[in-house]
Amino acid sequence: MTDLVRLTGIEKRFPGVHALRQAQFDLRAGEVHALMGENGAGKSTLMKVLSGIYQPDGGRIEVSGQTVTVPGPRAAQTLGIGIIHQELALMNDLTVAQNIFIGREPRRSFGRLDEARLNADAAAIFAQMKVTIDPRAEVHSLSVAKQQMVEIAKALSFNSRILIMDEPTAALNEAETNELFAIIRRLKSEGVGVVYISHKMDEIRRISDRVTVMRDGAYVGTVQAADTPIETIISMMVGRDLETLPVEIPDLGAAPVALEVRGLRRGRAIRDVSFAVKRGEILGFAGLMGAGRTEVARAIFGADPREGGDIIVHGRPVMVRSPRDAVAAGIGYLSEDRKHFGLALGLDVRANVAMTSLARFRNAIGVLNEAALEATARRYIAQLAIRTPSDRQEVRLLSGGNQQKIVIAKWLLRDCDILIFDEPTRGIDVGAKAEIYRLMQGLAAEGKAIIVISSELPEVLRLSHRIAVMCEGRLTGILPGGPGTSQEEIMRLATVRQGAVEEAIA
C-alpha cells in the first residue's frame, strides 16, 4: 500500500514538558492505523503536529512522498488532512450543511447564499457515506453519533484522504459505534487512510489493521492488530505488566448503611428509585445511555432538582437542595464531564485540589496559608502519582488521566464518606484505569461508600460488590457482583420493557 503520511524524528516541547521525542508514525492508503498510549504519551500532540495545530521543533513530515510543512489547519486541509477531535467543534444553532461548508458556502450573484446548492452538496457527501441526515436540520437537534457523522462529512468536504479520529466513540453506544465503524470501513475501501486514537481495546481489534504505540512522547513500536495479543499492546503502552485486582466481595452484613435513597423522582428521567449503599461497599450502576443513571447521581448531589423522594445519610434524613448541601452531608460527586463540572481548567493543580476545602487553608482574617496549600497539593500528587511538572501547572495542560486524579484528590481532601464516580475512566488509558481501580477499592476498604456509574460492563463487573441496573428511569434490578453475574444478565435488565420489571427479575 502507498504511504499517505510518514512522520520521522518529530520533536515538540512545551514549558516544562518534552512532549514528543523523536516520534515517528506512518499511514498507508486504505488502512486504519490505531495510535495508542497512556494519557500524556503524545498521541494527540503528534496528530496536532500533522494537522497544523502545533508546529514541530524538529523532524520531517511527508505527505504522499513529498516533504511538507503544515503551518496551520487550513494548510492541512489543503493537503487532504482532516481531524475529528474528541470534543466536537460544531456550531449548534447552524444547520448541518452550514457547519460542513462554513466559510465556503456557494454563492449566487451579488454574494447571495445559494442554499439549494449548499444542501445538495451536503446531501451528496452523506450519500457517499451512506448515512441519512437532513442537511437542513440544526446541529443541536442531532444525537452525538449523528454529530460525529457531520464532523466526518465536514472533513470529507475538503477531499480528505487522511482522516484523524481522536476517541470517536467516547460518547457513543454500541449501535452508534457499529454505524461509525461501517462508515470507516467504506472510507477505507475508497483508499482513505484513518488514524484511530482510542483507549478501548476491543475496538482496536475490531477496526484497525496496524497499531502503533507511544510512551512518554516516544515511539515504542508498530504491530499487526490481528496477530498481536491485547496483553502485548498493553505492556508496550505502560512498560510493565498491569496488576489486575479481581473483585472481592466483602462480608458487609453488619456494616451500617451510609446512604439510603427512597422513592427518588424527577419526571420521566427518575421514576421512584430506591436503593442503599453500606460503608465499605461499591455499588455499580449499569444501563444503556439515557437510562437515568447520571440523573440519579445529579439529583442525590443536588445538581438537579428532584420532585420527590428522601435522601438519608448515616440514618438521618438530609435536605439536599444544592451541591453545597450535599458536600456538607459528606457526599462527593465526580462528574462524567470533568472538564466542565469537575475542574477549573485555567487554574493550577493546587488550586483545583483545594477547591472544595479552601476554608481550612485560611486564617482568621481570610489570608491563605500558601505553605500548607502547597504541601497538601504535593502530598496528593505523590499519593495518586499525578504526572505534572509542578503543583503550579495549569490543569488544562495535563492528560485526561491526571486530570481525573486531581478531581479525586479534591474529594479525598474533603474526606467525604460517600463518593459517586460517574464514568470515572472515560477517555483514560489502561494504566491510569488500573490505578483508579486500585484507588477506589482502597477507599472502599477504608469504609467509604462508593457508587460507580459506568457504560463499560466489564468495568462494572470488575469493581462492583453489587450492581444496580436501570432502564427508562427505573431501577429494574440489583444483581450480585463478582463472577456469578454475566453481562447478559445485566443487559436483560437494562432492556426490560416498561411494565415487565418483575417478570424480568423473576
N, C-alpha and C positions, 0 to 999 in steps of 0.2 A: 504494500500500500504506500501511497505517496505521503511524505511528511508535509502536513499543513503548517505545523509550528515546530520550531526547535529553539529551546532556551538553554543557554550554556553559561556557566560561571556567573550567575546573577547575584549581585551584592545589593543590599539595602540596609541602611542604618537609620534609626530614629534616635532622639535624645535618650541615652541610657540603654538602648536596645539594639543589638545586632540581629536584625530580623531575618535577613537572608544571607547565607554563607555559601558562596559557590553553588547556588542552587541550579538544578537542571530539570528539564521536562521536555517531552516531545509528544506530538499528537498527529495521528495519521488520518487520512480521509476515510470516512465510513467506519469509524470506531468510536466506542465510548470508553474513555480512559479515565478511571477513577483516580482522584488525588486525595490521599488520606494522611492523617497525622493527628496527634493530640492538639487540643486548643493551644494556640501560640506556636505551632510548628512552622508556620509560614505559608500555609496553603493559600489563604485568601490574599496575603500580601503578594505572593508570586503572581497570582492571577490579576491583581490590580496593576502590577507592572505590565503584564501582557496587554491589558485593556486600556492603558494610558492614564489610569488614575494616579499611579505613583511613577516617578522617574527613577530608574535604577542608578546605583552608584558605580556599577561596573557590570561587565558581561555582555553577551550578544543575543539579540532577538532575530530569528529568521522566520519569515512567513513565505510559504511556497518556494523555499530555496533561496530567497533574497534576504540579505541583511537589511533590517529596517530600524528606524527609531519610531517610537509611538509617543509623541509629545502630549497627547490628550485623548479623551474618549472619542472625540469626533474623528481623529486620525485613525483610531482603532476601528471604528465603524467603516471608514473608507477602505481599510484593509480586510474587511469581511469578518471582524471580530465582534461578537455580541456577548454581553454578560448579563445574567439574571441574578440579582443579589437575593440573599435570604430574606431581606426586608424589601418588599416590592416597592418600586418607585413609580406609582401611578397617581394620577390626579382624579380623585374620587368623583368630583362633580362634572367631569367631562365625559363624553361618550367614549365607547370602546374605540371607534375609528379615530376620534380626535387624539386619543392617547397614543395610538400607533403612529400617527403621522404628525405629531406635534412639531410645529416649526417647519413642516414640509408639505403643508396642505395644498392640494391642487386648487388653482385659481382660474376664474373666468376673466373676461375683460374688466378693466378698471379695478382689478385686485379683489373681486368678489369671490367668496368661498364657493367652490364647486362641490356642494355637499353630496350630490348624487354620485359623483365620481369618487369622492372620499369614501363613502360607504361601500361602493362597488369594489374599490381596491382592497379594502379591509376584508370584505367577503371573499375575495379571490384568495387571499392568504389563508383564511380559515378553511376554504375548500381544499387547498393544498395540504393543510394539516389534517383534514378530515374530521374537523370538530364543528359543532353548531353553536355559534354565538352571534347574537344580534349586534351588528356594528353600531346601531343607534342606541343601544342600552347604555345607561350611565354606569360607570365602573362600580360605584358603591352598591349597586343592586346585584352584583355578581358574587358568587361564592369565592373563597380563597383559591380553590382549584381553577375556576374559570379565569380569575385574575392572573393566575400563573400562565394560563394559555395566552392571555393578552400580551404578557411580557415576552413570551416566545414569538408571537406574531410580530411584535414590535422589532425584535432582533432580526427576524427573517425579512422584514420590510427593507432592511439595509443590504439584502442579499448576503447575509452572514453565512460563511462556510465553516466558521469556528464558533461554537456556542459554549459558553461557560455557565454552568449551573451550580450555584452555591446553596447547599442544603435545600433543594427544591421541594422536598416532601415534608418539611418540618411541621407544617400545619395542615397536611392532607390526611384523609382517612384512607383505608385500604382500597376502596373502589376508585377514589380520585387518583391515588398513586398508580393504579393499573392503567387508568386513562392516560396519565402523563407518560408512562413507560411505552404505551402503544405509539404515542407521538414521537418519542425519542427513537424508537425502532424505525419508524417511517423516515425520519430525518437521516438516520444512519444509512438506510438503503439508498438515499439520494446523494450520498457522498459527504454529508455534513459530519464534521468531527465534533464530538461532545466531550468537554471536560466536566466530570461529575464529582463534586465535592460533597461528601456525606459521612456521617458517623454511624450510619445504620448498616451493619454488616450483612444482613440478609439482602438488602437492596444491591449491595456491591456484587454479590454473586449472581443476582438476577439480571442486572442490566449492563455490567461492564465487561469489556474484553481484556483490558490490562489494568493493573493497579500500580501506581507509583506512591511510595511512602516517603514522607519528610519527617524529620525530627530535629527540633532546635534550630530551624531555619536552613537545614542542610538536607541534601538528597541522601536517602538511605538505600533505595533500590526499586526496581520495577519487576513485577512478576505477572504471569498469566492468571487471570481471575479464576478460570475454570479448574486449573490444576493446583492451586495453592490453598492449603487449609486455612480457615479463618484464624486459627491459633497462631500460625506463622505470621500472618499480616499484623495481628495484634502485637506479637513480640517485636516485629520490626518497628511498630509505632512507638511503643513505650520503652523499648530497650531492655525489657525484662519480662518474665512470666508473671501474669497477674494472679494474685491470690484471690480465689473465689470463696466467699463465705456462704455456705448453704444456709437457708433459713432454718433456725432452730426455734421451735415453738415452746416458749417458756410456760411453766405452770403458774398461771395468774389467778387461780381460783380464789385466793384470799386477798388479792390485790384490790385496793379501793378504786372506785370509778373516778377518773379525773374529769371527764367531760361527758355529759349526757344531753342529748338533743331530743326533744319531744314535739311531735306534730309540726315541724317546720313547714311553713307555706309561703309561697310567693308566686302568685299567678299560675301559669301552666309550667313555669320553669322548675318549681319545687312544690311537690304535691304530698303533703302530710308525711314528711321524712322523719324517722325516729331511729336513733342508734346510741350506743355508748362506747367509750374508749377507756380502758383501765390504765393506771400508771404502769409503765414498762411495756405497753402494748403498741404494736404498729398495725393500724387498721388501714388496709388498702382500699381505694375506691376505683372501681373499673366501670366501663361503659363506653358506648360509642360517642362520637362528637355530638354535642347538643343534648346529652342525656341528663345534664343538670348537676354534674359533679362540682364544677367550678362555682356554679351559682350557690350551691350549698355552702361551700367554703367561704365565699364572699359574704353571705348572709350571717354566718356564725361570727365572722370577723367585723361585721358592721359596715362593710364597704358598700353593701346594697341593703336597702330597707327590706324587712320581712313583713308579711301580712299577718302572721300568727306563729305560734309555737314558743317553746321555752328552751332556754339555754341554762344548763346547770353545771357549775364548776365546783368540784370537790364537795358535792352535796348541797350547794347553796345556789338558788336561782340568781342569775345576774342579768341586769338590764344592759344590753349591748346596742346602743344607737349609732355608734361610730367606731372606727378603728381605735381611737383613744380609749374608749370604754373597754374594748377587747384586750388591749395591751395591759390596762390596769388590772384586768381579771386574770392575767397570766397567759394570754393566748397570743401566739405569734403566727404570722401568715407569710409564707414565701410564695409570691405570685408567680403564675406561669409566664408573665411578661415582666421579667426582672428589670429590663431597661427602662420601662415606663413607670412601674409601680414599686420597684424594689431598691433602686439606686438613684443617686444624684450624679449623673454621668460626668458633669463638669467639675465635681469636687474630687478631692483626693481620697486615698484609701482610708486614712484615719478618720476623716470626717464622716465617711459612709459607715464605718464600723461603729462609731459613737452616736449615730443619728438618732436612735431611739432612747439613748441614755445620757444625753448631754448634761442633764441636771446634776448628775453625780460628779461631773468634772468642773463645776462652777463653785466658787467660794461664796461667802455671804453677800458680797456686793455684785455677783454675777460675772466675775472675771474667770476665764477658762484657765485651768491648770494645764498648761501646754505639755509639761514633762509627763504628767500622769496620762494624758491623752496619747502621747507618742509611745509610752511604754506599753499601754494597753493594746494599741494597734500592732505593735511589733510582736506582742505575745501571741495574738491571734494569727498573724502572718506566719509565725513559726509553727503554731499548733496545727493549723489547717494546711500548711505547705503551700501558701499563696505565692505564686511566682510574680514578683513585682520588683522593679529596681529599688524602690523605697516606699515608705508609708506616705510619702508626698506625691506619689504618682497619681495622675487623674485616672479614675476607673474606666473611662471610655477607651483608654489605650490598652486595657488588659483583655485577655482572651475570655470567651464565654464561661469556661470552667472556673477561672479565677474570679470573675465577677460573681458567679453563683456562690463561691466560698465566702466572699465578702458579705453577701446577704445573710448567709448562715451565721457568720461571725456577729453580725448585728443583733440577731436574736439570741445567740448564746450569751452575749454580754448582757442582754436584758434579762436573762435567766428565766425565760418563760417555761411554765410547766407543761403547756400544750402547744405543739408545733404542727402547723399544717403546711405540708410541702406539695405545691401544685406544679406538676410536670417538672420535678427537680433536676432532671438530667437532659431536658430538651436542648439540642444544639451543643451537647457536651461530649467529648471524646471518651473512649472506653477507659482510659487510665483515670481521668477525673471522675468518671462514673463509679469506678471501683472504690475510689477514695471517699466519695459522698455516701455510697452504700455502707462502708465501714463506719463512717461518722454517724449515720442515722441509727445503725444497730448499736453503736456505743451509747448514744443518747438514750435509747430505749432501755439499755442495761442499767443506766443511771436512774431510771424511774420516770423519764419523760413519757408523756402520752403523745403519740405521733400519728397523724393522718397523712397518707401518701396518695395523691391523685396522679395517675399515670395512664397514658394511652397505649403504653407498651406492656402487653400482657406478661411477657417474661419478667419484666421488672416488677410488676405487681406480685407475681408468684414468688419471685426470689426474695422479696423484702417482707411480705405481709404475714402477720400471725393469723389474721382473719381478713376476708375480702368482702366488702360491701359492693353489690352490683346495682347500677341504676339504669333505668330506661324511661325516657319521656318524662323526666321529673320525679319518677317514683323509685323507691328502694324496692327492688324485686327479689332480693335475697341476700343472705350473708353466708359465705362459704368458709370452711377452714382453710388456713394457709398450708404451705408445705406440699410435699409430693403427692398427697392424696387428692388434690384438686387439679383438674386439667383446664387448658384453655377452652376446650369445647364446652365444658360446664359453665364457664364464665360467659361465653358468647351466647349460650342458650338463654341465660337470664338477661343478658344485655339486649336481646332482640325479642323479648317476650311481648306479645300483643296486649294491648290495653284490655283489662278485664279478665285476663287469664293468669294473673300472677300466682295465685295459689296452685293452679293446675301445673304451672311450670316448675314451681319449687317441689311439688309432690313427685 
